[in-house]
Amino acid sequence: MTEESLKGKIALVTGGSRGIGRVCCQKLAESGAHVAVNYHSNQAAAEETVAMVESLGVRGFAIKADVSCPEQVQAMKEAVTAELGSVELLVNNAGIFHYVTHGETTLDVWKSQMDINLTGTYLTTWAFKDDMIDRRRGNIVNVASIAGLRPRSMAIAYAASKAAVISFTQSTSEAFAEHNVRINAVAPGLTQTDILDGVAQENLDALIDSTPLKRIGQPDEIADVVIFLLSEKSRFMTGQTLVASGGRVLLP
């Protein structure tokens, strides 16, 4: 899916070197946006993503930053602005996931997921929001999860962080609306990315079996929703969380 309304705009995708983030970068580039690819540790994957972006005729830029670190996020903002220009499109995609029992949900597990999934979303949004507000032009999409909409006994910290991201999306959308800055979220269900590497196959099989569409989602299916929310096709939408879960959110 390409979107003409994104042509020439400057985008930043956090966690953009792999999975859903990488496909978001690809689809933004296909739509004519220039793309900054944030990564935390896998420089080679980020550079591969940038090469793919640039092969589509737009500018790309890889930028390393831990989104849970205020100083690194501010440095990222300054580097991206200097290299590509003022960011108009922000995808808060960086996240981590632990599939663990309540007994294994230690304070370290809790804090790591809150730091990346929630605080990272806050810090990156806060780094770029003032420029968007000053220009009266900006669009932010947060990648949440259906775990934030229904109980997850094996992902207590993750579910809590994503529920908070959904609430953050709603509150910031109202705060930014008067400045013509839109903010929405997408809540994926089970999606084929390396975030599932720590989940045992029998558990995955059970999750697939309980999904009405009987399959795992693909990153491009989530990225298409992100592109829609970034585009002018969703211009009368803000504060919304769109679910792409193969029907899992319908379950009790």
C-alpha positions in Angstrom: 0.0 0.0 0.0 1.4 3.4 -1.0 0.0 6.7 0.0 0.6 9.9 -2.1 -0.1 12.2 0.9 3.1 11.1 2.5 5.4 12.1 -0.4 8.3 14.3 0.6 7.5 14.2 4.3 10.1 13.3 7.0 9.4 10.2 9.1 11.1 8.6 12.1 10.3 4.9 13.0 11.7 3.8 16.4 12.7 0.1 16.4 12.8 0.5 12.6 15.5 -2.1 11.8 13.3 -5.2 12.1 9.8 -6.6 12.2 6.9 -4.3 11.9 9.2 -1.3 12.1 11.2 -2.3 9.1 8.1 -2.8 7.0 6.8 0.6 8.1 10.0 2.1 6.9 9.6 0.3 3.6 6.0 1.4 3.1 6.8 5.0 4.0 9.7 5.0 1.5 7.4 3.5 -1.2 5.0 6.4 -0.5 7.8 8.9 -1.0 8.7 9.8 2.6 12.2 10.2 3.8 12.9 7.9 6.7 15.0 7.9 9.8 15.5 4.4 11.1 16.0 4.2 14.8 17.8 1.1 16.3 19.2 0.1 19.7 21.8 -2.6 19.0 21.6 -4.1 15.6 23.4 -1.6 13.4 23.7 -4.0 10.5 20.0 -4.5 10.3 19.4 -0.8 10.5 21.8 -0.2 7.7 20.1 -2.9 5.6 16.8 -1.1 6.2 18.3 2.3 5.2 19.7 0.7 2.0 16.3 -0.6 1.2 14.7 2.8 1.8 17.2 4.6 -0.4 16.8 2.0 -3.2 13.2 3.3 -3.4 14.5 6.8 -4.3 14.2 8.6 -1.0 16.6 9.6 1.8 17.3 7.2 4.7 19.2 7.7 7.9 20.1 5.2 10.6 20.3 6.5 14.1 21.2 4.6 17.3 19.3 5.5 20.5 17.9 3.8 23.5 14.4 5.3 23.6 14.2 4.9 27.4 17.2 7.3 27.8 16.3 11.0 27.7 19.8 12.1 26.6 19.9 9.6 23.8 16.4 10.5 22.5 17.3 14.2 22.5 20.5 13.5 20.6 18.5 11.4 18.1 16.1 14.3 17.6 18.9 16.7 16.9 20.7 14.2 14.5 17.6 13.4 12.5 16.6 17.0 12.2 20.1 18.0 11.0 20.2 15.1 8.5 16.7 15.0 7.1 14.8 18.0 8.5 11.9 18.4 10.9 10.0 15.2 11.6 6.3 15.3 10.5 5.6 11.6 10.9 6.5 9.6 14.0 6.0 5.9 14.6 6.6 4.8 18.2 7.3 1.2 17.4 10.2 0.2 19.7 9.2 -2.4 22.2 10.1 -5.5 24.1 8.1 -8.5 25.3 8.5 -11.0 28.0 6.2 -14.1 28.0 6.6 -15.1 31.7 4.5 -16.3 34.6 3.6 -14.0 37.5 6.3 -15.6 39.5 8.9 -14.7 36.9 7.6 -11.1 36.6 10.4 -9.6 38.7 10.8 -5.8 39.2 13.5 -5.9 36.5 11.1 -7.5 34.0 8.5 -5.0 34.9 10.8 -2.0 34.7 12.4 -3.0 31.4 9.1 -3.2 29.6 7.7 0.0 31.2 11.0 1.8 30.3 11.0 0.8 26.6 7.3 0.4 25.8 5.8 3.3 27.7 8.5 5.7 28.8 10.2 5.3 25.4 6.9 6.3 23.7 6.6 9.3 26.0 10.2 10.5 25.6 10.2 10.2 21.8 6.8 12.0 21.5 8.0 14.8 23.8 11.2 15.2 21.8 9.3 16.0 18.6 5.9 17.3 19.7 6.9 21.0 20.1 8.2 21.2 16.6 5.0 19.7 15.3 2.9 22.0 17.4 4.9 25.1 16.3 4.4 24.1 12.6 0.8 23.0 13.2 1.5 19.8 11.3 2.3 16.4 12.7 1.1 12.8 12.9 2.1 10.2 15.5 1.2 6.5 15.5 1.9 4.4 18.6 2.2 0.6 18.3 0.3 -0.8 21.2 -1.1 -4.4 21.4 -4.3 -6.2 22.0 -2.6 -7.2 25.2 -3.5 -3.8 26.4 -7.2 -4.5 25.8 -7.7 -7.9 27.5 -6.1 -9.9 30.2 -2.7 -11.5 29.7 -1.7 -13.7 32.6 1.6 -14.7 30.9 2.5 -11.1 30.0 1.4 -9.0 33.0 4.1 -6.2 32.6 3.8 -6.1 28.8 0.0 -5.9 28.9 0.1 -3.1 31.5 2.6 -1.1 29.4 0.5 -1.4 26.3 -2.7 -0.5 28.1 -0.8 2.6 29.3 0.3 3.3 25.7 -3.4 3.3 24.6 -4.3 5.7 27.4 -1.3 7.9 26.5 -2.6 8.0 23.0 -6.0 9.1 24.0 -4.9 11.8 26.4 -2.2 13.3 24.1 -4.5 13.3 21.1 -6.9 15.5 23.0 -4.0 17.7 24.2 -2.5 18.1 20.7 -5.7 18.3 18.7 -6.0 22.1 18.8 -2.5 22.3 17.3 -3.5 20.1 14.3 -1.3 17.3 15.5 -3.0 13.9 15.3 -2.0 10.8 17.4 -3.5 7.4 17.0 -2.5 3.8 17.8 -2.6 0.4 16.3 -3.1 -2.7 18.5 -1.7 -5.8 16.7 -2.5 -9.3 17.7 -0.1 -12.2 17.3 2.3 -11.1 14.6 5.2 -13.0 12.9 8.2 -11.1 14.3 11.3 -12.0 16.4 9.4 -10.8 19.5 7.9 -14.3 19.5 11.3 -16.0 19.7 10.9 -16.6 23.4 7.5 -18.2 23.1 7.4 -22.0 23.0 5.9 -23.5 19.9 3.1 -25.3 21.8 2.0 -22.0 23.2 2.1 -20.4 19.8 0.0 -23.3 18.4 -2.5 -22.7 21.1 -2.7 -19.0 20.4 -3.1 -19.6 16.6 -5.8 -22.2 17.3 -7.8 -19.7 19.4 -7.5 -16.9 16.8 -10.7 -16.7 14.7 -8.7 -16.3 11.4 -6.5 -19.3 12.5 -3.2 -17.7 11.6 -0.5 -15.4 12.7 -0.5 -11.9 11.3 2.2 -10.6 9.1 4.2 -7.4 9.7 3.0 -5.8 6.4 -0.6 -6.3 7.6 0.2 -4.1 10.6 2.3 -1.6 8.7 -0.6 -1.0 6.3 -2.7 0.1 9.3 0.1 2.4 10.4 0.4 4.0 6.9 -3.4 4.5 6.9 -3.2 6.3 10.2 -0.3 8.5 9.0 -2.0 9.4 5.8 -4.6 12.0 4.9 -7.1 9.1 4.5 -7.5 9.2 8.3 -7.4 13.0 8.5 -10.6 13.1 10.7 -9.2 10.5 13.1 -7.3 11.2 16.3 -7.2 9.4 19.7 -8.2 6.1 18.1 -6.8 2.6 18.6 -7.3 0.4 15.5 -7.1 -3.4 16.2 -5.5 -5.8 13.7 -5.7 -9.2 15.5 -7.3 -11.8 13.3 -10.3 -11.5 15.5 -8.6 -12.3 18.8 -9.8 -9.1 20.5 -13.3 -10.4 20.1 -12.6 -13.3 22.5 -13.6 -13.1 26.2 
